[in-house]
Amino acid sequence: MMAVEQQSVMQRMFARKTIAQVQRESANSELKRSLGKWNLLLLGVGCIIGAGIFVRTGSAAALHAGPAVMLSFVVAGIVCAFAGLCYAELSSTLPVSGSAYTYSYTTLGEFVAWIMGALLLLEYGLAASVVAVGWGGYVVSLLADFGLVIPPQFTGPTGQAVMRDGAPLIVDGVAVTAIFNLPAFFICMALSLLLVVGVSESAKVNNVIVAIKVSVLAAFILVGGYIVLSNLPELVATNWTPFIPENTGDGEFGFDGIMRAASIVFFAYIGFEAVSTAGQEAKDPKRDMPFGIIGSLVVCTVIYMLVAAIMTLLVPYETLNVPDPVAVVVDSFGAQWSWLAKTIKVGAIIGLTSVVLVLMYAQTRIFYTMARDGLLPKIFSRVHPRFHTPYINTLLVGTITAVAAGFFDINVLGDMTSVGTLAAFAIVCLSVIYLRRAAPELPRGFSVPLYPLTPILGILSCLYLIESLPKHVLMMFVYFLVGAIFIYFVYGMRNSNLQHDQLADDAPDMGEFPGPVVD
């Protein structure tokens, strides 16, 4: 009897949606194949460049890799390439709207989909908190340029020393301890209210934001590069000697530090999945998808390496452990470039605002989908009668991200985002292997090259970077997963629509939001 019950539980855990069910839920219109390889490449560059390079690069260099953070970008880009190719095959094989949660539900079953939903909370929800902390850092720096100073106690995570130029801020002989990060908390709550009212950005607005982000980095590279080339021998001798600092502990410089930093700057590549979700609109997926994914990763890696080189040449890498490393570096350009420093900070703030907005939007829609599937309480899918947005869900997401951004350290938040994203990417690679074996007859617009080597390398490389994260972060991740699994067995499995064959077909129209031009 017990064996039968256990088998029944296992069958319920790994129950899968059919492709027809997902298609019916998605109710997508027919998409026109209009995107060429250059369209996909530019889409990828626009989605990738953003918060990671503006926020996380500094701490990766200051705490782990030094100038060799440039090599960490190469490692992270290669890992993303493996996962990106697997995303591309899934998006061209499963004719569904493209979240990894939906892919998992259709291939590996409900329990894995639930785990994926929990991981996406880290990838989108906590990522929004990380970017909000970076946003706050740039706002504090810009306001200071105009003589407006926010009390330092309200610009950092609770209980930690406020940092300036890589060292604790000392006032009247005492290190200043932060109480609360007010700017980061504020932007999360403000944008959650905006999302409740409803946001309908046009493609033109998104293109302008992408143009601002790219222009800011281009200006940084051109001016910073000019200053570097004018003083290259002295700067190399001062800030790049040695290029790879000697290892001082587990994950602190040396080869270990480069790998540890790779798990941090991995955050800078979040968003490249948007290229894979365009597979149904590519003119020639077999040719254009790998070009778009690999090409955008190569272009962004080169840009990131240039930015990292300029940052670590112009200022000592030890001073970059701040939420706004680019601001620290542009302030070192000199008084004659003060106008450019202000311009770059404004551009960064505009770009980061858009990133926080879209990440929070994505998280609310994942919760909305899970609630419609019965895996979360129906209140998460309740839509406002006037604004047609999941308002309770949105306010909850806003509160979670605001509290995380206001009270917690950016490095802990960033590490949790990275581990969640890496685990999600590993599941996507595993889904490709499973689907090749379980449904080899499915037509595939794009097939992963060098199968099964590519998805296997994707899984192994993701697991390797996860293993390089600090033990306390991994323990927090384990506790998070245990809590998520507990909620699934207590609530999700008992209320799942799939278990009761009650898949919802009557989702209210909540309007459109453009693709994730986020990071």
N, C-alpha and C positions, 0 to 999 in steps of 0.2 A: 504493500500500500504506500509506504513511504517512498519507495523507488518511483512509483507511478506519479506521486505528487511532485517529487523532485524533477522528473522528466517534464511534467506539465509546467512547472515554473521556468525551466530552461527554455521550453518552447515559447512561452510568453515573453521571456527576456529577449529572445532573438527573432521574434516575429518581425516581418519586413513589410513595408508598403510595396505594392506593385508599382511599376512605372506608370500604369494607367491611372492608379489612384493619385499619384503625385501630379500627373498631368492635369487631372480633373480639378485638384485643389488649386494648382497654379493658375489655370485658366489663362495661359499666355496666348497672346495673339501671334500670328505667324511673323517670324522675324526675317527681314531682308538681308541677304548676304551681300553686304556693301563695304566691309572693312578689308583693306589690303594690308600687306605686311608692315608698311610704314605707319598706317593708322594704328595698328596694334602696338608697335614699338613706342609711338608717342603717347598712347594711352597708358602704357606701362610706366614710362618716365614720369608722367603727370601724377600717377597714383603712388609711386614709390617715394619720390622726393618730397620731403616735408619734415615731420616732427622728429624722426629719428636723428637726422643729421643736425638739427637745431638743438636737440635736447640731450641725447644719450651719449654722443661721441666724447664729450668732455670727461665724464666720469670713467669711461672705458680707458681713455689714455691716462688719466691722472692716477687711477687706482690699480691698473692691471697691465697695460701694454706699453705705455710711453709712446714715443714716436712710431713704434711698430704696430700701432693701431691700424695703420694702413694695410698691413697684412691680414688683420682680423676682418676687414671688409671683404677681402678676397675669399676667405674661408666661408663667411656668412653668405656671400653671393653664390658660391658653389652649392651650399646646402639648399638654398632657395631654388636653384635651378632644378635640382632633382625633384623637389616637391612641386614646382611649377609645371613641369612636364606631366606629372601625375594628375594634377588639377586639370590640365588641358584634355587629357584622355577622358576623364570622368565627365567634363562639361560637354564633350562632343559625343559621348555615348549615351548619357542619360538626358533625355529631352525635358529637363526640369529647370526651374529657376535655381540659381546656383549657390546656395549656401552649403558648407561642408556638413551641416546638420542634416539637410535633406539627402545629400549623397549617402551619409552613414545610415539613415533610416531605410534607404532603398537597397543597400548592399549588405551591411553587416547586422542590421536589425535594431530594434527599439532601444535596448540597453546601451549599445554603443552610441546610438544617436543621442541618448540622454547625456552620456559622458561627453560627447562632442558639444552639446549645448552648454554644459558646465565649463568646458575649455574655452568656448567662445565668449563666455562671460569674462574670462581673463584676457582674451585677445582683444575684445572690443571695450568692455566696461572698464577694466583697470588701465588699458591703454589710454582711454580718455582721461583718466586721472593723471597719468604720467604727463601727457601733453598739457593738461591744465596747469600742472606744476611748472612746466617749462614756460607756458604762457605767462604765468605770474612772474617768473624771473625776468622775462623781457619787459614786462610792463613796469616792474619796479626799477629796472635799469633806465628805461626811457623816461619815466617820471623824474628820476634823479637828475637826468640831463637838463631838465627844465626847473630844477630847484624844488620839486615836490617830493618829499621823502615820506614813505610809509614807515611807521615804526618797525624796526627790524624784528621785534618780537612777533610780529604778525606777518612774517614773510617766509616761514620755514616750518618743518614738521615738529610736532609737539615733543618737547624735552631734549631736542638736539641743539648743539651750538650753531649759531648763525655763521655761515662762512662768507668771507670776502677775500678774493684773490687767493683762494686755496688755503686760507688760515682762518681760525676762529676770530670773529669780530670782538674786539676788546673795547669796552666803554668804561671809563673811570677805573681802569685796572681790573675789570671783571669781564669774563667771557659772557656774551649775550646768549641766553637760551631762548629758543623759539617757543611760543605758546600755541600758535595756530597760523596756517597759511591762508590768510584772508583772500588775496587775489585769486588763488586757485579755487577756493570754495565758491567764491562769487561767480566766476565764469561758468562753472558747472550748473549752478542753480539758475542763472540767467538763461542759459541756453536750453535747459530743460523746460522752462516756461515758454520759450520761443517755440520749441518743438510741440508743446501742447496746443498752442494756437494754430500751428501748422506752418511748415516751411515748404515752399515750392520753388527751388532755385532752378533757373534755366541753365541750359548747357553753356550759354554765353557767359553767365556769371561764374560758373565753374572754370571756364577757360581763362577768365581774367585772373582768378585766384591762382591757378596753376602758373600763369605767366608771371604773376608777382613773385611767387616762390622761386621759380627758376631765375628770374631777373635778379633777385636778391643774392642768390648764390653766385650767379655770374659776376655781379659787381664785387662780391667778396673775393672771388678767385682772381679777377683782373687786378684790382687794387692791391690786394694782399700779395698776389704773385709779383707785382711790380716792386713792392717794398722788399720782398724776399730776395728777388734777383739782384736788387741794388746792394744788398748786404749779405749775400749768400755765404761767403767763407766764415764771417764772424758768427752768423746765426747757426750754421752747422756746428761750428766748434763749441758754441755756448749751449744750444738746446737739443742738438742731435748726437751728442757724443756722451754715452754710446747710443746707437740707434735702438738696440734692444737692451734695456736695462737688465742688470743681473738679477736673477731670481732671488727674492727675499722671503718666499713662503709659498704655500699652496695657492696657485692662481694669481700670485703677485709677481708680474714681470717674467722675463724669460719666455720659453716656449709655452709653459703653462699659462702665463699671463696673456699671451696672444690668443690662445684658445678660449680662455675665460672672457676676454674682451669680445671675441667673436659672438659669444652667447648674448652679450650686451648690445653690440651694434646690429645684431640680427633684427632688433626692433626697427632699425632704419629701413628695412626691406618690407615690413608689413604693408600690405596693400597691393603687392604684385599679383595676387590672386585675381584681381579684377581683369587682367588680360585673359586668363583662362575662362572666365565666365562669358567672354565675348565669342566663344568658339562657334556658336550657332549663327553668328553674323559675319564670320570670316569668309572671304571669297574662296579661298583654297586652304582649309584647315590643316591638311597634312604638311603643306609648305609654309603657310603663314604663321601658324601658332608657335612652332619652335623659334622662328625668327623674331616674333614679337616678344616672347618670354625671355629667351636668352639674350636677344639684342638689348632689351630694356635693362636687364640686370647688368650687362657689360657696361652700358653707357652710365648707369647710375653708380656702379662700382668705381669707374674712372673719376666721375665727379666727386664721389665721397673721398677717394684717395687724395685728390687734389686739395679738397677742403681740409682734410686731416693733416696733410703735409704743411699747409700754410699755418694752421692753428698751432701745431707743435713746434714749428720753426720760429714763429713770432713771439710766443710766450712760453715760459717753462711749463711743461705738461702738468706739473704738480698743482698749478693754479687753476686747472680746468674742471675741478670737481664741483661744479655749480650747475643749476638748472638752465643757465643761459650762456653756454660757452662761446657761441659766436659773438655775443655782445661783449664779453670779456676781451676777445681778440680785436674786434673793431675799435674798441676804446684805446687799444695800444697803437693804432695807426698814426696817432699824433693829432694835435689841435687843428691842423689844416684840413683834416678829414672828418671833423666833428659832424659836419652836415651829412656826410655819407653814413656815419655811424647811426645817426638818428633815423635816416631813411631805411637802413637795413633792419633796424629794430622794429620800425613800423611795419615793414614788409613781413617780417617774421611773425609779428602779432596777428596780422591779417590772415596769414597762412595757417597759423596754429589755431585760430578761432574756427576756421572752416574744418580743420581736422577734428577738433573736439566735437563739433556739431554733428559731423557725419558718423563718427564712431558711436556717439550716444544714440543717434538715429538707428544705426545698424543693430545695436544691442536691444533697443526697444522692439524692433521687428522680429528678432530671434525669440524674445520672450513671448511676443504676440503669437508667433507660429506655434511655439511649444504649448501655449495655453489652448489654442484651437485644436491641437492634437490631444488635449486632455492631460498632458504631462505636467502642466502647471495649473493652478486654480484659474477658473474662468474670468476672474476679476482682471487678470493680466491681458485679456483680449477684449475687455469692455471698451467700447468706442464712444467718445464724447458726441452727443446728439448734434451739436452745432459745428464743432471743429473737425469731426470725423478723424480723430486721432486717438490712440490708446492712452488716454490721459493719466489714468492711475498708474499704469505700467511706466509711463514716461517720467512721472514725478518720482517714482521709486528709484528708477535708474539714475535720475539726476541726484537724488539724495545719496545713493550709494557712492557714486563717483565723486560727489562733492566732499563727503566725509573722508573718503580715502585720500583725496588730493589735499584736504585741509590738515589732516593729522599724521599722515604716514610719509616716510622718507621716499624720495623719488627712486633711489637705487633698489629698495625692496619692491616697490610697485613695478618697476621696470623688469626686475628679475622674474616676478610672478607672471607678468605679461609674456615674457620670453618663454618660460617653461610651458605655459598653457598653449602658446602658439606652436611651439616645437612638437608638443604631444599631438596637437590637432593635425599638423602636417604629416606626422608619422602614421596616423590613422588613415589619412587620405592615400598615402602610398600603399598601405595595407589593403585598402578598398580596391585599388587597381588590381592587385594580385588576386584577391578573392573573386572579383568580377570576371577576370580572364579565365579562371578555372570554373566558376559556376555558370557563366553565360557566355561562352566563347562565340556563340552565333550572333550576338548583338552587333549591329553595324556600328563601326567606330569611325567618326570623321577624322580623328587623329589618334595615332597609336604611339605609346611611349617607345622611343628608340632604345635599343639594347635591352629589351625586356628579357629576363626579369632583373637584370643587373641594376638598371636605373632605380626602380622602386625599392629594391633591397638596399642600395646605397643611400637612398633617401631616408629610409627607416633608421639605418645604422648611424648616419651622420646626425640626425635629429637626436637620437638617444645619446650619442657622444657629447653633444653640446649640452644636453640636459644634465648629464653626469658631471659636467665641469662647473655647474652652478654650486653656490655655497650649500653646505649641508642643512643649515637652518631654513633656507628657501625651499629645499626639497622636502623637508619635514612639513613646512607650512602647506606645500602642494599636496602631500599625502593626506594631511588632515582635511584639506578642502575636498579632495576626491572622496574620502570616507564619508564626509558630511553629505556630499552630493548623492552618493550611492544609497545612503540611509533614506534620504528624501524620496528617491526613486521607489524603493520597496515600500515605504510607508504611504506614499501618495501616488506617484506616477504610474506604477504598474496597476494599481487598483482603479484608476480613473482614466486610463488610456482609451481613447476613442477606437484605436486599432483593435484592442482586445474585445471591444463591444461592437465592432464593425459599424461605427458611427462617425465616419470621416465627414467633416464639415464641408459643405459646398456653398455656403451662403455668407462668405466673408464680406463685410461691408467695404465699400470703396473708401480708402483712406488717401487717395491722391497719389501722385508720383513724387519720388525724390530721385535725383540723378545718381548715377553710379558712384562707387566709393572713391572719389578723387580725394584721398585722405592722406596718404603718407608717402 
